Amino acid sequence: MIQLRHAIWLLVASVSLIEVGIAGCTQKVEKNAKATKTSGQPQTEEQKIKCQLDAPYLPTPENVVEEILKLANVNKGDILYDLGSGDGRVVIAAAQKFGTQGVGVELDPQRIQEANENAQKAGVTNRVRFLQQNLFQTDISKATVVTLYLLPEVNLKLRPKLFRQLKPGTRIVSHEFDMGGWKPQRVVKVLGPKQGENFLYRDESCYTILLPDEQREHTLYFWVVPKNIPNSLR
Ligand SMILES: C[S@@+](CC[C@H](N)C(=O)[O-])C[C@H]1O[C@@H](n2cnc3c(N)ncnc32)[C@H](O)[C@@H]1O
């Protein structure tokens, strides 16, 4: 619990919360409090799904998406999986700029709908698809590039699956969070734009948090799946 809270604060980085609102499944929220207390059950189907999420929705700024694709050296022959794909922006940008085939995996139906609309607007529906699925239950063995923007403990939980299912040589980029003992080959820092966002995360319950419109540095981590996985990392 403390770790998850810590991760949320990492996710918002140096940003301090200015306002905390109620997402529906939260009955009590303390303003500006790190020790936010919650109780209560989700009331609607939508709230239930939000409360199942392993990471909040917080879209990657467009300029950071570009750096992710550059770092992964994405090209036309790639099949890119974004695990927790939000509004589809990483998958769509890769398809638009590099002609990549892409798959977005996303549990939240609202985000899936947005992603499909965005793919339509971008004219890339022939190259991308969005699966409303739990990323832990998705077969990712066809990926040549995997992108992540989750949470530290979710990356760690995902690591064995990445080693089990991905081919050697598959490139992985994680926005903001590392993979514990699996040291990245490269780390890149990118200054994001000013951006105020609403996002949701799961704790014992769910919150909507409004972030102030402040600029911050984003960290990107890059790995290549090795042929031989050290036993210590499995
Ligand atoms: C921080 S957002 C990143 C969105 C997008 N990848 C981007 O970079 O803009 C994380 C996303 O993961 C989704 N998510 C969280 N847990 C998930 C799970 N178990 N399976 C699929 N999607 C999940 C959330 O709904 C959210 O849209």
The ligand as a Tripos MOL2 file, in Angstrom:
@<TRIPOS>MOLECULE
LIG
   27    29     1     0     0
SMALL
NO_CHARGES

@<TRIPOS>ATOM
      1 C1         -0.4700    5.8790  -17.5570 C.3       1 LIG1
      2 S1         -1.7200    5.3500  -18.6950 S.3       1 LIG1
      3 C2         -0.7650    5.2220  -20.1840 C.3       1 LIG1
      4 C3         -1.5850    5.3560  -21.4550 C.3       1 LIG1
      5 C4         -0.7740    5.2940  -22.7440 C.3       1 LIG1
      6 N1          0.0420    4.1100  -22.7860 N.3       1 LIG1
      7 C5          0.1030    6.5210  -22.8760 C.2       1 LIG1
      8 O1          1.3260    6.3620  -22.6970 O.co2     1 LIG1
      9 O2         -0.4370    7.5960  -23.1450 O.co2     1 LIG1
     10 C6         -1.9330    3.6210  -18.2130 C.3       1 LIG1
     11 C7         -3.0980    2.9230  -18.8980 C.3       1 LIG1
     12 O3         -3.0990    1.5480  -18.5220 O.3       1 LIG1
     13 C8         -4.4500    1.1160  -18.4280 C.3       1 LIG1
     14 N2         -4.4560   -0.0900  -17.5910 N.ar      1 LIG1
     15 C9         -4.2260   -0.1610  -16.2690 C.ar      1 LIG1
     16 N3         -4.2460   -1.4440  -15.8560 N.ar      1 LIG1
     17 C10        -4.4940   -2.2080  -16.9500 C.ar      1 LIG1
     18 C11        -4.6140   -3.6150  -17.1610 C.ar      1 LIG1
     19 N4         -4.4770   -4.4980  -16.1700 N.pl3     1 LIG1
     20 N5         -4.8540   -4.0690  -18.4230 N.ar      1 LIG1
     21 C12        -4.9850   -3.1650  -19.4530 C.ar      1 LIG1
     22 N6         -4.8920   -1.8220  -19.2980 N.ar      1 LIG1
     23 C13        -4.6260   -1.3480  -18.0710 C.ar      1 LIG1
     24 C14        -5.1510    2.3140  -17.8220 C.3       1 LIG1
     25 O4         -6.5490    2.2810  -18.0680 O.3       1 LIG1
     26 C15        -4.4610    3.4640  -18.5320 C.3       1 LIG1
     27 O5         -5.1510    3.8350  -19.6960 O.3       1 LIG1
@<TRIPOS>BOND
     1     1     2 1
     2     2     3 1
     3     2    10 1
     4     3     4 1
     5     4     5 1
     6     5     6 1
     7     5     7 1
     8     7     8 2
     9     7     9 1
    10    10    11 1
    11    11    12 1
    12    11    26 1
    13    12    13 1
    14    13    14 1
    15    13    24 1
    16    14    15 ar
    17    14    23 ar
    18    15    16 ar
    19    16    17 ar
    20    17    18 ar
    21    17    23 ar
    22    18    19 1
    23    18    20 ar
    24    20    21 ar
    25    21    22 ar
    26    22    23 ar
    27    24    25 1
    28    24    26 1
    29    26    27 1
@<TRIPOS>SUBSTRUCTURE
     1 LIG1         1 GROUP 0 **** ****
